[in-house]
């Protein structure tokens, strides 16, 4: 007589903190991207960039819809994020057409880094599949943006270096030196980090210039200009390092800000964008710090991180003061529950 096996039931695995944090953060970022791209697309005239902008916008809208479904299925509150109320499509164009391409390029370049971190923390398979798909589409969009920038002649290539003739091993501790006495040449990893940080800060300068130009609130404008100065100081420092290596440094990208003084975005949106730029700056400078093996670079990166963290605190305080900062989901406060 055969024994009937119990039916195997599919259990509903709840979202863990890593999935909640990842989905919540990407939801807010994609909401911001939708607002920004909607405005850029509204004024875009370049017929070559239009299809790419449409595709980028469609991808972000699809991601927001997918994350919203994850939250609805879990009876989880949908973040407020950003909406049509944060964008004024009636405002004149603030950026020239090529900036739309620069924006798509930079957002996808940063997205590949951010999504890689996020995906590696997730183990619920449906969420992991979603982030894996995001990484794939982001990488594709990055490639399309690079190809178009090369075709238009607006992509500044990384510095070239001669190939080594043979494999070598570090001979002494002087490889780490740099504060005093002769310095060894920058290695390929250090060069690439310096290049990327110059490129990223040029993007930040254009963005902050545009924001400062249209912002009426004096405190917010002062904060934006302070951030612009920090980016300019980084550009100056990193270009100087390249010039000391007999490299020309990177050439500033073309001016992409119009003469408009009408803000297309809410103050909350602009401050939130500054907050994200701060997080990106701290993350990527810290990454460069972890890879460098020259003491002078270590000292410079440490100074930059301290300066950006102080600026990030000012940004945080302004956002809290104006009730612009949406609070991430918190763990249960057990101490408070026990005291009640």
Secondary structure, DSSP 8 states (H G I E B T S, - for coil): ----------------HHHHHHHHHHHHHHHHHHHHHHHHHHH---HHHHHHHHHHHHHHHHHHHHHHHHHHHTT--------GGGB-TTS--SB-HHHHHHHHHHHHHHHHHHHHHHHHT--SHHHHHHHHHHHHHHHHHHHHHHHHHHHHT-----------SS-----SGGGG--SSS------HHHHHHHHHHHHHHHHHHHHHHHHHHH---HHHHHHHHHHHHHHHHHHHHHHHHHHHTT----------B-S--S-SB-HHHHHHHHHHHHHHHHHHHHHHHHH---HHHHHHHHHHHHHHHHHHHHHHHHHHHTT----------HHHHHH-
